[in-house]
């Protein structure tokens, strides 16, 4: 990881590089797993007598028998040496796994003797392709004799083989909150963004224009129910950014009943408990890597479109849980709570917006995200955001992905829009970022007939070419 010395600040700003606020924080999480990479052996690992383990191409291979009655009748794990688990400490467990035939398995972090008290006891569905799994938990157990297990038995379908790799169990206690900007050397350019994928699949003059002006720039990646393996998708994205020493921007967008007013992006998790599980996986998959997260666009602004009081109350609880979870389990992440836009601020009133943000525990956020997926110009956004942020004692960022020509009378793919500034400090905001992916449609409306969240190259060209 790198940070920019003060003597280079002027040069960095001239190049559009984000300048960190400080050097990286000291301190690190404590790793509790020994030999989680299986480079040459399975030392420190065990399998029950009916489940032999071996090394196979740098992975642990476990041959699991069929016909067992209980989950724990076939197991693998690590308990030698036993490791301590501390009450109220926060932990991140992660590993890669695949099987010869799809199975739903159980993983635990537990006391290694009776009564086998388990502060983590989770089922997970694993397939034939290697996937990343990530789990976050706060321990209710205090012991020096803990173990990690995967329970493999009690399943229909006969015997099968499991491959396991890159096992990690981190104790986050004492890990300081880091500055993700200071820990990286600029923003990550997503090589799998919607516009980048379109460019790769459609070579020609249009693709060259879109790539040069848009697809080659830093922008956020959105995560929601369309991610069939959330931990794996975040791991691939944040891991690639971390390997490149760059800062990724992620958007969490999976609240039940999202886009309650517009309706074009409706959907979300099946309910409150499903959302809490989802956001916990989201945070655990980022883990200790540097990141920026924009939390749930529209979630504060569209309260008036949620009909039932109980649904509004559930939304407040879910957002509060999300902010607390990201703070607890992603210590090098700056989370920005969505704070709507100038239009909604005028309609709702800044005092009411501040009250809503306080109700979700905005103190647990690093800052506020303004103008997400909207078109208000930077100067007019900063004017309202300064008022709101001043009431809450928080910095703010501005989504400039489509605000180059300022506001419009409509929000859904309006005509005459233009790209704004990207990935830089400016104008009173902490950062100006492309949060909405430029060229992604708002829905079948205005200047696009493309489904919401899908890339429309003609819309992108208008953003590039409009005067």
Secondary structure, 3 states (H helix, E strand, C coil): CCCCCHHHHHHHHHCCCCCCCCCCCCCCCEECCCCCCCCCCCCCCEECCCCCEEEECCEEEEEECCCCCCHHHCEEEEEEEEEEECCCCEEEEEEEEEECCCEEEEEEEEECCCCCCEEEEEEEEECCCCEEEEEEEECCCCEEEEEEEEECCCCCCCCEEEEEEEEEEEECCCCCCCCCCCCCCCECCCCCCHHHHHHHHCCCHHHHHHHHHHHCCCCCEEECCCCCCHHHHHHHHHHHHHHCCCEEEEEECCCCCCCCCCCCCCCCCCCHHHHHHHHHHHHHHHCCCCEEEEECCCCCCCHHHCCCHHHHHHHHHHHHHHHHHHHHHCCCEEEEEECCCHHHHHHHCHHHHHHHHHHCCHHHCCEEEECCCCCCCHHHHHHHHHHHHHHHCCEEEEECCCECCCCCCCCCCCCCCECCCCCEEECCEEEEECCCCCCECCCCECCECCCCCCECHHHHHHHHHCC
